[in-house]
Amino acid sequence: MKAVSEAHVVVSGRVQGVFFRASTRDVAMRCGVRGFVRNLPGRQVEAVLQGERAAVEKVILFLREGPPGAVVTGIAVDWRDPAETYEGFHVRY
């Protein structure tokens, strides 16, 4: 069994109102990554990504550009030990 990695990611730019959360969910599910994505005040998006490190890194690569219509101006990634285990990947409202 491979070790579980977790990344806390905050994405800035034009990332709300452009299907960023739904697109992130789709990419995460294709990669087998668990966790969640949600909008933050201040027009940012937050994601917690959990899974094999290579899979988590694939989702982070997507987050650096986002879906068509998004303009990512900044991304902060904080790798950490998982505090809990997520089931599936969800958009939080």
Residue pairs with C-beta under 8 A, 6 or more apart in sequence:
2 52
2 53
3 52
3 53
4 50
4 51
4 52
4 82
4 85
5 50
5 51
5 52
5 53
5 56
5 79
5 82
6 35
6 48
6 49
6 50
6 56
6 79
6 80
6 81
6 82
7 47
7 48
7 49
7 56
7 60
7 77
7 78
7 79
7 80
8 46
8 47
8 48
8 77
8 78
8 80
9 46
9 47
9 48
9 49
9 60
9 63
9 75
9 76
9 77
9 78
10 40
10 44
10 45
10 46
10 75
10 76
11 20
11 44
11 45
11 46
11 47
11 63
11 66
11 72
11 74
11 75
12 43
12 44
12 72
12 73
12 74
12 75
13 43
13 66
13 70
13 71
13 72
13 73
13 74
14 43
14 69
14 70
14 71
14 73
15 43
15 44
15 45
15 66
15 70
15 71
15 72
16 39
16 43
16 45
18 66
18 67
18 68
18 69
18 70
19 67
19 69
20 37
20 45
20 66
20 67
20 70
21 37
21 38
21 39
21 45
21 91
22 91
23 62
23 66
23 67
24 37
24 45
24 47
24 59
24 62
24 63
24 91
25 37
25 89
25 90
25 91
27 58
27 59
27 62
28 34
28 35
28 37
28 47
28 49
28 59
28 89
29 88
29 89
31 51
31 55
31 56
31 58
31 59
32 51
32 52
32 55
33 49
33 50
33 51
33 55
33 56
33 58
33 59
33 89
34 49
34 50
34 51
34 85
34 86
34 87
34 88
34 89
35 47
35 48
35 49
35 50
35 86
35 89
35 90
36 47
36 48
36 86
36 89
36 90
36 91
36 92
37 45
37 46
37 47
37 48
37 89
37 90
37 91
37 92
38 45
38 46
38 47
38 91
38 92
38 93
39 45
39 46
40 46
47 59
47 63
48 86
49 56
49 59
49 60
50 56
50 82
50 85
50 86
60 75
60 77
63 72
63 75
64 72
64 75
65 72
66 72
